[in-house]
Amino acid sequence: MKQANKESSVSFPNESVHRSDRGETGRILYRCNWTKTGPLDGYEIAELEDARRLLYERNLIGIYPDGIGFGNLSRRSGPGDNFIISGTQTGGLKQLSGEHYSCVTSFDFAGNALSCTGPAAASSEALSHAALYVCSAAVMAVVHVHHDALWAKLQNSAPTTDLSAPPGTPEMALEIERLFRETNLPQCGLLVMGGHKPGLMTFGSTVGQAAQVVLDALGGAC
Ligand SMILES: [Zn+2]
């Protein structure tokens, strides 16, 4: 799979914080080279927040009783495959601000590493978002949600990643790339994360469109 920036795993700014992220399951997923900065501007996240509100209202993004947040979203921003994504463990917050987002500036699937700047570290699912941006320049925004009934309904009828690929890993990124190449995923805009029940991902030319794919699926259109 193509790498967005091969030097990402060897070139770190002095102020970077080297940390391992923990995903929704609590497992360490990828090496996150996080350069902490001030908050993002409101205009940078407005479109994301408009879509996120709709998803949060339907509990597609939210928090489980054990305190683990789920769901995240992103949009392209800046050069190459850079993108802005909601920060790790923000799923439980009704509304996010510029303090809760992160800019992914490079990633390395083979090295299981990702670099980001911003006030928050990137979501644990950021490598999966990156995989979709690499697949096509037409992918402008990505949404990741959880929904038990939709997952059960669409598993193996919609493009579905292999059960053996855990969330947030290079294996999941490779699976997403395979689905984009071998199935109708480019047209459908929705995939089921087989090894990350009840996770689904959608994408579109805007954040609103990516969110609408999920909402349409909930309404039985997919
Ligand atoms: Zn998830």
Boltz pocket constraint, residues with backbone or C-beta under 6 A from the ligand:
constraints:
  - pocket:
      binder: B
      contacts: [[A, 24], [A, 70], [A, 71], [A, 125], [A, 144], [A, 145], [A, 146], [A, 167], [A, 196], [A, 199]]
      max_distance: 6.0
